[in-house]
Amino acid sequence: MKSRSSGFTLVELLIALMIIGLIAALAIPNLGAMQKRAREASTKSNMHTFQLSAEDYALRNSGAYATDAATVAALLPDAGNEFRNPFNKQTGNGQAWRDQATWARPLATGSALAGIVAYGDSAGAKYQICGRGAAADLSLVLSTGQ
Protein backbone atom coordinates (compact mmCIF):
# COMPACT_ATOMS: atom_id res chain seq x y z
CA MET A 1 0.00 0.00 0.00
CA LYS A 2 1.05 3.47 -0.80
CA SER A 3 1.01 5.99 2.02
CA ARG A 4 -0.03 9.48 1.20
CA SER A 5 1.24 12.40 3.28
CA SER A 6 -1.16 15.20 4.00
CA GLY A 7 -0.42 18.91 4.21
CA PHE A 8 -0.22 22.00 2.10
CA THR A 9 2.13 22.57 -0.76
CA LEU A 10 4.37 25.63 -0.91
CA VAL A 11 2.27 27.08 -3.73
CA GLU A 12 -0.92 26.77 -1.69
CA LEU A 13 0.70 28.51 1.28
CA LEU A 14 1.99 31.35 -0.92
CA ILE A 15 -1.47 31.87 -2.42
CA ALA A 16 -3.03 32.01 1.06
CA LEU A 17 -0.40 34.56 2.19
CA MET A 18 -1.04 36.68 -0.90
CA ILE A 19 -4.79 36.73 -0.19
CA ILE A 20 -4.19 37.72 3.45
CA GLY A 21 -1.79 40.45 2.31
CA LEU A 22 -4.32 41.79 -0.19
CA ILE A 23 -7.06 41.95 2.45
CA ALA A 24 -4.70 43.73 4.87
CA ALA A 25 -3.67 46.22 2.18
CA LEU A 26 -7.33 47.11 1.64
CA ALA A 27 -8.36 47.21 5.31
CA ILE A 28 -5.52 49.14 6.95
CA PRO A 29 -6.05 52.47 5.11
CA ASN A 30 -9.76 52.35 6.00
CA LEU A 31 -8.96 51.83 9.68
CA GLY A 32 -7.55 55.37 10.07
CA ALA A 33 -10.59 56.92 8.38
CA MET A 34 -12.94 54.90 10.58
CA GLN A 35 -11.11 55.99 13.74
CA LYS A 36 -11.35 59.64 12.67
CA ARG A 37 -15.10 59.31 12.03
CA ALA A 38 -15.57 57.59 15.40
CA ARG A 39 -13.71 60.39 17.23
CA GLU A 40 -15.80 63.03 15.44
CA ALA A 41 -18.96 61.14 16.43
CA SER A 42 -17.70 61.16 20.05
CA THR A 43 -17.19 64.92 19.77
CA LYS A 44 -20.82 65.27 18.67
CA SER A 45 -21.87 63.16 21.63
CA ASN A 46 -19.85 65.45 23.92
CA MET A 47 -21.61 68.45 22.38
CA HIS A 48 -24.97 66.90 23.21
CA THR A 49 -23.88 66.12 26.77
CA PHE A 50 -22.79 69.74 27.19
CA GLN A 51 -26.16 70.85 25.78
CA LEU A 52 -28.04 68.73 28.33
CA SER A 53 -26.06 70.40 31.11
CA ALA A 54 -26.84 73.84 29.67
CA GLU A 55 -30.55 73.02 29.64
CA ASP A 56 -30.27 71.63 33.18
CA TYR A 57 -28.75 74.94 34.28
CA ALA A 58 -31.68 76.82 32.69
CA LEU A 59 -34.19 74.60 34.50
CA ARG A 60 -32.51 75.37 37.81
CA ASN A 61 -32.31 79.12 37.11
CA SER A 62 -35.77 80.15 35.90
CA GLY A 63 -34.98 79.77 32.20
CA ALA A 64 -31.76 81.80 32.18
CA TYR A 65 -28.78 80.15 30.54
CA ALA A 66 -25.26 80.08 31.94
CA THR A 67 -23.02 82.93 30.85
CA ASP A 68 -19.85 80.82 30.69
CA ALA A 69 -18.80 77.26 29.92
CA ALA A 70 -17.30 76.62 33.38
CA THR A 71 -20.74 76.96 34.96
CA VAL A 72 -22.18 74.42 32.52
CA ALA A 73 -19.20 72.07 32.93
CA ALA A 74 -19.76 72.00 36.68
CA LEU A 75 -23.15 70.34 36.04
CA LEU A 76 -21.66 67.56 33.89
CA PRO A 77 -21.56 64.10 35.46
CA ASP A 78 -18.72 63.87 37.98
CA ALA A 79 -18.42 67.68 37.78
CA GLY A 80 -16.90 67.35 34.30
CA ASN A 81 -13.89 65.36 35.49
CA GLU A 82 -14.75 62.50 33.15
CA PHE A 83 -15.67 64.72 30.17
CA ARG A 84 -12.86 63.71 27.80
CA ASN A 85 -11.69 64.98 24.45
CA PRO A 86 -11.93 61.92 22.18
CA PHE A 87 -8.80 62.90 20.23
CA ASN A 88 -6.29 63.52 23.03
CA LYS A 89 -8.12 61.93 26.02
CA GLN A 90 -7.58 65.10 28.09
CA THR A 91 -10.17 66.65 30.40
CA GLY A 92 -10.93 70.15 31.59
CA ASN A 93 -11.04 73.71 30.35
CA GLY A 94 -8.99 74.24 27.21
CA GLN A 95 -8.56 70.51 26.56
CA ALA A 96 -12.07 69.01 26.36
CA TRP A 97 -14.25 72.14 26.47
CA ARG A 98 -13.83 75.90 26.33
CA ASP A 99 -15.81 79.10 26.67
CA GLN A 100 -16.24 81.06 23.45
CA ALA A 101 -16.59 84.66 24.56
CA THR A 102 -17.30 86.00 21.05
CA TRP A 103 -20.92 85.52 19.94
CA ALA A 104 -21.39 84.77 16.25
CA ARG A 105 -24.01 82.90 14.29
CA PRO A 106 -23.04 80.13 13.71
CA LEU A 107 -20.59 79.83 16.56
CA ALA A 108 -17.02 78.75 15.82
CA THR A 109 -14.81 76.95 18.33
CA GLY A 110 -11.97 79.43 17.91
CA SER A 111 -9.55 76.57 18.58
CA ALA A 112 -7.25 74.41 16.49
CA LEU A 113 -7.48 71.56 19.02
CA ALA A 114 -9.37 68.60 17.56
CA GLY A 115 -12.25 67.29 19.68
CA ILE A 116 -12.84 70.41 21.73
CA VAL A 117 -16.40 71.55 22.53
CA ALA A 118 -17.06 75.29 22.70
CA TYR A 119 -19.94 76.98 24.53
CA GLY A 120 -21.03 80.51 23.66
CA ASP A 121 -23.89 82.51 25.16
CA SER A 122 -25.75 85.69 24.42
CA ALA A 123 -26.17 87.40 27.79
CA GLY A 124 -27.86 84.35 29.31
CA ALA A 125 -30.74 84.50 26.81
CA LYS A 126 -29.53 81.81 24.39
CA TYR A 127 -26.50 79.65 23.71
CA GLN A 128 -24.69 77.75 20.98
CA ILE A 129 -22.45 74.71 21.27
CA CYS A 130 -20.03 73.70 18.55
CA GLY A 131 -17.20 71.20 18.23
CA ARG A 132 -14.03 70.71 16.27
CA GLY A 133 -13.35 67.65 14.17
CA ALA A 134 -9.95 66.37 13.07
CA ALA A 135 -9.28 69.22 10.65
CA ALA A 136 -12.05 71.82 11.00
CA ASP A 137 -15.11 72.81 12.98
CA LEU A 138 -18.01 70.38 12.62
CA SER A 139 -21.02 71.54 10.64
CA LEU A 140 -23.34 70.71 13.56
CA VAL A 141 -24.06 73.63 15.91
CA LEU A 142 -26.45 73.03 18.81
CA SER A 143 -28.43 75.97 20.12
CA THR A 144 -31.14 76.97 22.55
CA GLY A 145 -34.20 74.76 22.38
CA GLN A 146 -32.82 72.13 19.96
mmCIF file of the C-alpha atoms, coordinates in Angstrom:
data_MODEL
# 
_entry.id   MODEL 
# 
loop_
_atom_site.group_PDB 
_atom_site.id 
_atom_site.type_symbol 
_atom_site.label_atom_id 
_atom_site.label_alt_id 
_atom_site.label_comp_id 
_atom_site.label_asym_id 
_atom_site.label_entity_id 
_atom_site.label_seq_id 
_atom_site.pdbx_PDB_ins_code 
_atom_site.Cartn_x 
_atom_site.Cartn_y 
_atom_site.Cartn_z 
_atom_site.occupancy 
_atom_site.B_iso_or_equiv 
_atom_site.pdbx_formal_charge 
_atom_site.auth_seq_id 
_atom_site.auth_comp_id 
_atom_site.auth_asym_id 
_atom_site.auth_atom_id 
_atom_site.pdbx_PDB_model_num 
ATOM 1   C CA . MET A 1 1   ? 0.000   0.000  0.000  1.00 0.00 ? 1   MET A CA 1 
ATOM 2   C CA . LYS A 1 2   ? 1.047   3.469  -0.796 1.00 0.00 ? 2   LYS A CA 1 
ATOM 3   C CA . SER A 1 3   ? 1.006   5.990  2.020  1.00 0.00 ? 3   SER A CA 1 
ATOM 4   C CA . ARG A 1 4   ? -0.033  9.482  1.201  1.00 0.00 ? 4   ARG A CA 1 
ATOM 5   C CA . SER A 1 5   ? 1.239   12.399 3.278  1.00 0.00 ? 5   SER A CA 1 
ATOM 6   C CA . SER A 1 6   ? -1.159  15.197 4.002  1.00 0.00 ? 6   SER A CA 1 
ATOM 7   C CA . GLY A 1 7   ? -0.420  18.909 4.208  1.00 0.00 ? 7   GLY A CA 1 
ATOM 8   C CA . PHE A 1 8   ? -0.218  22.003 2.099  1.00 0.00 ? 8   PHE A CA 1 
ATOM 9   C CA . THR A 1 9   ? 2.129   22.569 -0.757 1.00 0.00 ? 9   THR A CA 1 
ATOM 10  C CA . LEU A 1 10  ? 4.366   25.628 -0.912 1.00 0.00 ? 10  LEU A CA 1 
ATOM 11  C CA . VAL A 1 11  ? 2.266   27.082 -3.734 1.00 0.00 ? 11  VAL A CA 1 
ATOM 12  C CA . GLU A 1 12  ? -0.924  26.773 -1.694 1.00 0.00 ? 12  GLU A CA 1 
ATOM 13  C CA . LEU A 1 13  ? 0.701   28.505 1.280  1.00 0.00 ? 13  LEU A CA 1 
ATOM 14  C CA . LEU A 1 14  ? 1.987   31.347 -0.920 1.00 0.00 ? 14  LEU A CA 1 
ATOM 15  C CA . ILE A 1 15  ? -1.468  31.875 -2.421 1.00 0.00 ? 15  ILE A CA 1 
ATOM 16  C CA . ALA A 1 16  ? -3.030  32.010 1.064  1.00 0.00 ? 16  ALA A CA 1 
ATOM 17  C CA . LEU A 1 17  ? -0.405  34.560 2.190  1.00 0.00 ? 17  LEU A CA 1 
ATOM 18  C CA . MET A 1 18  ? -1.041  36.682 -0.905 1.00 0.00 ? 18  MET A CA 1 
ATOM 19  C CA . ILE A 1 19  ? -4.791  36.727 -0.193 1.00 0.00 ? 19  ILE A CA 1 
ATOM 20  C CA . ILE A 1 20  ? -4.195  37.719 3.455  1.00 0.00 ? 20  ILE A CA 1 
ATOM 21  C CA . GLY A 1 21  ? -1.788  40.449 2.309  1.00 0.00 ? 21  GLY A CA 1 
ATOM 22  C CA . LEU A 1 22  ? -4.323  41.790 -0.189 1.00 0.00 ? 22  LEU A CA 1 
ATOM 23  C CA . ILE A 1 23  ? -7.057  41.947 2.453  1.00 0.00 ? 23  ILE A CA 1 
ATOM 24  C CA . ALA A 1 24  ? -4.699  43.726 4.871  1.00 0.00 ? 24  ALA A CA 1 
ATOM 25  C CA . ALA A 1 25  ? -3.675  46.223 2.180  1.00 0.00 ? 25  ALA A CA 1 
ATOM 26  C CA . LEU A 1 26  ? -7.334  47.107 1.642  1.00 0.00 ? 26  LEU A CA 1 
ATOM 27  C CA . ALA A 1 27  ? -8.362  47.210 5.311  1.00 0.00 ? 27  ALA A CA 1 
ATOM 28  C CA . ILE A 1 28  ? -5.517  49.138 6.955  1.00 0.00 ? 28  ILE A CA 1 
ATOM 29  C CA . PRO A 1 29  ? -6.046  52.470 5.110  1.00 0.00 ? 29  PRO A CA 1 
ATOM 30  C CA . ASN A 1 30  ? -9.756  52.351 6.002  1.00 0.00 ? 30  ASN A CA 1 
ATOM 31  C CA . LEU A 1 31  ? -8.960  51.830 9.678  1.00 0.00 ? 31  LEU A CA 1 
ATOM 32  C CA . GLY A 1 32  ? -7.553  55.365 10.068 1.00 0.00 ? 32  GLY A CA 1 
ATOM 33  C CA . ALA A 1 33  ? -10.591 56.922 8.383  1.00 0.00 ? 33  ALA A CA 1 
ATOM 34  C CA . MET A 1 34  ? -12.940 54.898 10.580 1.00 0.00 ? 34  MET A CA 1 
ATOM 35  C CA . GLN A 1 35  ? -11.114 55.985 13.736 1.00 0.00 ? 35  GLN A CA 1 
ATOM 36  C CA . LYS A 1 36  ? -11.347 59.640 12.666 1.00 0.00 ? 36  LYS A CA 1 
ATOM 37  C CA . ARG A 1 37  ? -15.098 59.313 12.028 1.00 0.00 ? 37  ARG A CA 1 
ATOM 38  C CA . ALA A 1 38  ? -15.570 57.592 15.402 1.00 0.00 ? 38  ALA A CA 1 
ATOM 39  C CA . ARG A 1 39  ? -13.714 60.387 17.228 1.00 0.00 ? 39  ARG A CA 1 
ATOM 40  C CA . GLU A 1 40  ? -15.797 63.031 15.440 1.00 0.00 ? 40  GLU A CA 1 
ATOM 41  C CA . ALA A 1 41  ? -18.961 61.137 16.429 1.00 0.00 ? 41  ALA A CA 1 
ATOM 42  C CA . SER A 1 42  ? -17.705 61.155 20.045 1.00 0.00 ? 42  SER A CA 1 
ATOM 43  C CA . THR A 1 43  ? -17.190 64.922 19.772 1.00 0.00 ? 43  THR A CA 1 
ATOM 44  C CA . LYS A 1 44  ? -20.824 65.273 18.666 1.00 0.00 ? 44  LYS A CA 1 
ATOM 45  C CA . SER A 1 45  ? -21.872 63.156 21.635 1.00 0.00 ? 45  SER A CA 1 
ATOM 46  C CA . ASN A 1 46  ? -19.848 65.446 23.923 1.00 0.00 ? 46  ASN A CA 1 
ATOM 47  C CA . MET A 1 47  ? -21.608 68.449 22.382 1.00 0.00 ? 47  MET A CA 1 
ATOM 48  C CA . HIS A 1 48  ? -24.973 66.899 23.206 1.00 0.00 ? 48  HIS A CA 1 
ATOM 49  C CA . THR A 1 49  ? -23.878 66.123 26.772 1.00 0.00 ? 49  THR A CA 1 
ATOM 50  C CA . PHE A 1 50  ? -22.793 69.745 27.191 1.00 0.00 ? 50  PHE A CA 1 
ATOM 51  C CA . GLN A 1 51  ? -26.157 70.853 25.779 1.00 0.00 ? 51  GLN A CA 1 
ATOM 52  C CA . LEU A 1 52  ? -28.036 68.731 28.334 1.00 0.00 ? 52  LEU A CA 1 
ATOM 53  C CA . SER A 1 53  ? -26.056 70.403 31.112 1.00 0.00 ? 53  SER A CA 1 
ATOM 54  C CA . ALA A 1 54  ? -26.844 73.842 29.672 1.00 0.00 ? 54  ALA A CA 1 
ATOM 55  C CA . GLU A 1 55  ? -30.550 73.018 29.644 1.00 0.00 ? 55  GLU A CA 1 
ATOM 56  C CA . ASP A 1 56  ? -30.273 71.629 33.181 1.00 0.00 ? 56  ASP A CA 1 
ATOM 57  C CA . TYR A 1 57  ? -28.752 74.936 34.280 1.00 0.00 ? 57  TYR A CA 1 
ATOM 58  C CA . ALA A 1 58  ? -31.682 76.818 32.694 1.00 0.00 ? 58  ALA A CA 1 
ATOM 59  C CA . LEU A 1 59  ? -34.188 74.599 34.503 1.00 0.00 ? 59  LEU A CA 1 
ATOM 60  C CA . ARG A 1 60  ? -32.508 75.371 37.811 1.00 0.00 ? 60  ARG A CA 1 
ATOM 61  C CA . ASN A 1 61  ? -32.314 79.124 37.110 1.00 0.00 ? 61  ASN A CA 1 
ATOM 62  C CA . SER A 1 62  ? -35.774 80.153 35.902 1.00 0.00 ? 62  SER A CA 1 
ATOM 63  C CA . GLY A 1 63  ? -34.977 79.774 32.199 1.00 0.00 ? 63  GLY A CA 1 
ATOM 64  C CA . ALA A 1 64  ? -31.759 81.798 32.181 1.00 0.00 ? 64  ALA A CA 1 
ATOM 65  C CA . TYR A 1 65  ? -28.779 80.146 30.542 1.00 0.00 ? 65  TYR A CA 1 
ATOM 66  C CA . ALA A 1 66  ? -25.257 80.079 31.943 1.00 0.00 ? 66  ALA A CA 1 
ATOM 67  C CA . THR A 1 67  ? -23.016 82.930 30.852 1.00 0.00 ? 67  THR A CA 1 
ATOM 68  C CA . ASP A 1 68  ? -19.852 80.818 30.690 1.00 0.00 ? 68  ASP A CA 1 
ATOM 69  C CA . ALA A 1 69  ? -18.800 77.257 29.923 1.00 0.00 ? 69  ALA A CA 1 
ATOM 70  C CA . ALA A 1 70  ? -17.299 76.624 33.376 1.00 0.00 ? 70  ALA A CA 1 
ATOM 71  C CA . THR A 1 71  ? -20.739 76.962 34.965 1.00 0.00 ? 71  THR A CA 1 
ATOM 72  C CA . VAL A 1 72  ? -22.177 74.422 32.521 1.00 0.00 ? 72  VAL A CA 1 
ATOM 73  C CA . ALA A 1 73  ? -19.200 72.067 32.929 1.00 0.00 ? 73  ALA A CA 1 
ATOM 74  C CA . ALA A 1 74  ? -19.756 71.999 36.682 1.00 0.00 ? 74  ALA A CA 1 
ATOM 75  C CA . LEU A 1 75  ? -23.147 70.338 36.036 1.00 0.00 ? 75  LEU A CA 1 
ATOM 76  C CA . LEU A 1 76  ? -21.660 67.560 33.894 1.00 0.00 ? 76  LEU A CA 1 
ATOM 77  C CA . PRO A 1 77  ? -21.562 64.098 35.461 1.00 0.00 ? 77  PRO A CA 1 
ATOM 78  C CA . ASP A 1 78  ? -18.724 63.866 37.980 1.00 0.00 ? 78  ASP A CA 1 
ATOM 79  C CA . ALA A 1 79  ? -18.423 67.679 37.785 1.00 0.00 ? 79  ALA A CA 1 
ATOM 80  C CA . GLY A 1 80  ? -16.903 67.349 34.303 1.00 0.00 ? 80  GLY A CA 1 
ATOM 81  C CA . ASN A 1 81  ? -13.890 65.362 35.492 1.00 0.00 ? 81  ASN A CA 1 
ATOM 82  C CA . GLU A 1 82  ? -14.746 62.495 33.146 1.00 0.00 ? 82  GLU A CA 1 
ATOM 83  C CA . PHE A 1 83  ? -15.673 64.719 30.175 1.00 0.00 ? 83  PHE A CA 1 
ATOM 84  C CA . ARG A 1 84  ? -12.863 63.709 27.796 1.00 0.00 ? 84  ARG A CA 1 
ATOM 85  C CA . ASN A 1 85  ? -11.686 64.984 24.449 1.00 0.00 ? 85  ASN A CA 1 
ATOM 86  C CA . PRO A 1 86  ? -11.926 61.918 22.176 1.00 0.00 ? 86  PRO A CA 1 
ATOM 87  C CA . PHE A 1 87  ? -8.799  62.903 20.228 1.00 0.00 ? 87  PHE A CA 1 
ATOM 88  C CA . ASN A 1 88  ? -6.287  63.523 23.031 1.00 0.00 ? 88  ASN A CA 1 
ATOM 89  C CA . LYS A 1 89  ? -8.120  61.929 26.017 1.00 0.00 ? 89  LYS A CA 1 
ATOM 90  C CA . GLN A 1 90  ? -7.578  65.103 28.086 1.00 0.00 ? 90  GLN A CA 1 
ATOM 91  C CA . THR A 1 91  ? -10.174 66.652 30.402 1.00 0.00 ? 91  THR A CA 1 
ATOM 92  C CA . GLY A 1 92  ? -10.932 70.153 31.595 1.00 0.00 ? 92  GLY A CA 1 
ATOM 93  C CA . ASN A 1 93  ? -11.042 73.713 30.348 1.00 0.00 ? 93  ASN A CA 1 
ATOM 94  C CA . GLY A 1 94  ? -8.988  74.239 27.209 1.00 0.00 ? 94  GLY A CA 1 
ATOM 95  C CA . GLN A 1 95  ? -8.562  70.507 26.560 1.00 0.00 ? 95  GLN A CA 1 
ATOM 96  C CA . ALA A 1 96  ? -12.074 69.012 26.358 1.00 0.00 ? 96  ALA A CA 1 
ATOM 97  C CA . TRP A 1 97  ? -14.245 72.144 26.475 1.00 0.00 ? 97  TRP A CA 1 
ATOM 98  C CA . ARG A 1 98  ? -13.829 75.902 26.327 1.00 0.00 ? 98  ARG A CA 1 
ATOM 99  C CA . ASP A 1 99  ? -15.809 79.102 26.674 1.00 0.00 ? 99  ASP A CA 1 
ATOM 100 C CA . GLN A 1 100 ? -16.242 81.059 23.455 1.00 0.00 ? 100 GLN A CA 1 
ATOM 101 C CA . ALA A 1 101 ? -16.588 84.656 24.557 1.00 0.00 ? 101 ALA A CA 1 
ATOM 102 C CA . THR A 1 102 ? -17.305 85.996 21.054 1.00 0.00 ? 102 THR A CA 1 
ATOM 103 C CA . TRP A 1 103 ? -20.917 85.518 19.937 1.00 0.00 ? 103 TRP A CA 1 
ATOM 104 C CA . ALA A 1 104 ? -21.389 84.770 16.255 1.00 0.00 ? 104 ALA A CA 1 
ATOM 105 C CA . ARG A 1 105 ? -24.007 82.898 14.288 1.00 0.00 ? 105 ARG A CA 1 
ATOM 106 C CA . PRO A 1 106 ? -23.044 80.135 13.705 1.00 0.00 ? 106 PRO A CA 1 
ATOM 107 C CA . LEU A 1 107 ? -20.591 79.830 16.555 1.00 0.00 ? 107 LEU A CA 1 
ATOM 108 C CA . ALA A 1 108 ? -17.018 78.746 15.821 1.00 0.00 ? 108 ALA A CA 1 
ATOM 109 C CA . THR A 1 109 ? -14.811 76.952 18.332 1.00 0.00 ? 109 THR A CA 1 
ATOM 110 C CA . GLY A 1 110 ? -11.967 79.425 17.913 1.00 0.00 ? 110 GLY A CA 1 
ATOM 111 C CA . SER A 1 111 ? -9.551  76.567 18.577 1.00 0.00 ? 111 SER A CA 1 
ATOM 112 C CA . ALA A 1 112 ? -7.248  74.409 16.494 1.00 0.00 ? 112 ALA A CA 1 
ATOM 113 C CA . LEU A 1 113 ? -7.480  71.560 19.017 1.00 0.00 ? 113 LEU A CA 1 
ATOM 114 C CA . ALA A 1 114 ? -9.369  68.595 17.563 1.00 0.00 ? 114 ALA A CA 1 
ATOM 115 C CA . GLY A 1 115 ? -12.252 67.289 19.682 1.00 0.00 ? 115 GLY A CA 1 
ATOM 116 C CA . ILE A 1 116 ? -12.841 70.413 21.732 1.00 0.00 ? 116 ILE A CA 1 
ATOM 117 C CA . VAL A 1 117 ? -16.397 71.548 22.525 1.00 0.00 ? 117 VAL A CA 1 
ATOM 118 C CA . ALA A 1 118 ? -17.065 75.292 22.695 1.00 0.00 ? 118 ALA A CA 1 
ATOM 119 C CA . TYR A 1 119 ? -19.944 76.983 24.528 1.00 0.00 ? 119 TYR A CA 1 
ATOM 120 C CA . GLY A 1 120 ? -21.028 80.508 23.656 1.00 0.00 ? 120 GLY A CA 1 
ATOM 121 C CA . ASP A 1 121 ? -23.887 82.509 25.159 1.00 0.00 ? 121 ASP A CA 1 
ATOM 122 C CA . SER A 1 122 ? -25.749 85.692 24.416 1.00 0.00 ? 122 SER A CA 1 
ATOM 123 C CA . ALA A 1 123 ? -26.170 87.396 27.792 1.00 0.00 ? 123 ALA A CA 1 
ATOM 124 C CA . GLY A 1 124 ? -27.865 84.354 29.307 1.00 0.00 ? 124 GLY A CA 1 
ATOM 125 C CA . ALA A 1 125 ? -30.740 84.495 26.813 1.00 0.00 ? 125 ALA A CA 1 
ATOM 126 C CA . LYS A 1 126 ? -29.531 81.815 24.388 1.00 0.00 ? 126 LYS A CA 1 
ATOM 127 C CA . TYR A 1 127 ? -26.501 79.651 23.707 1.00 0.00 ? 127 TYR A CA 1 
ATOM 128 C CA . GLN A 1 128 ? -24.695 77.748 20.983 1.00 0.00 ? 128 GLN A CA 1 
ATOM 129 C CA . ILE A 1 129 ? -22.455 74.713 21.267 1.00 0.00 ? 129 ILE A CA 1 
ATOM 130 C CA . CYS A 1 130 ? -20.031 73.704 18.554 1.00 0.00 ? 130 CYS A CA 1 
ATOM 131 C CA . GLY A 1 131 ? -17.204 71.196 18.231 1.00 0.00 ? 131 GLY A CA 1 
ATOM 132 C CA . ARG A 1 132 ? -14.030 70.715 16.267 1.00 0.00 ? 132 ARG A CA 1 
ATOM 133 C CA . GLY A 1 133 ? -13.345 67.645 14.171 1.00 0.00 ? 133 GLY A CA 1 
ATOM 134 C CA . ALA A 1 134 ? -9.955  66.365 13.065 1.00 0.00 ? 134 ALA A CA 1 
ATOM 135 C CA . ALA A 1 135 ? -9.276  69.219 10.647 1.00 0.00 ? 135 ALA A CA 1 
ATOM 136 C CA . ALA A 1 136 ? -12.046 71.817 11.001 1.00 0.00 ? 136 ALA A CA 1 
ATOM 137 C CA . ASP A 1 137 ? -15.115 72.813 12.983 1.00 0.00 ? 137 ASP A CA 1 
ATOM 138 C CA . LEU A 1 138 ? -18.010 70.380 12.622 1.00 0.00 ? 138 LEU A CA 1 
ATOM 139 C CA . SER A 1 139 ? -21.024 71.544 10.639 1.00 0.00 ? 139 SER A CA 1 
ATOM 140 C CA . LEU A 1 140 ? -23.337 70.708 13.564 1.00 0.00 ? 140 LEU A CA 1 
ATOM 141 C CA . VAL A 1 141 ? -24.058 73.627 15.912 1.00 0.00 ? 141 VAL A CA 1 
ATOM 142 C CA . LEU A 1 142 ? -26.449 73.033 18.809 1.00 0.00 ? 142 LEU A CA 1 
ATOM 143 C CA . SER A 1 143 ? -28.435 75.971 20.118 1.00 0.00 ? 143 SER A CA 1 
ATOM 144 C CA . THR A 1 144 ? -31.144 76.971 22.552 1.00 0.00 ? 144 THR A CA 1 
ATOM 145 C CA . GLY A 1 145 ? -34.199 74.759 22.380 1.00 0.00 ? 145 GLY A CA 1 
ATOM 146 C CA . GLN A 1 146 ? -32.815 72.126 19.962 1.00 0.00 ? 146 GLN A CA 1 
# 
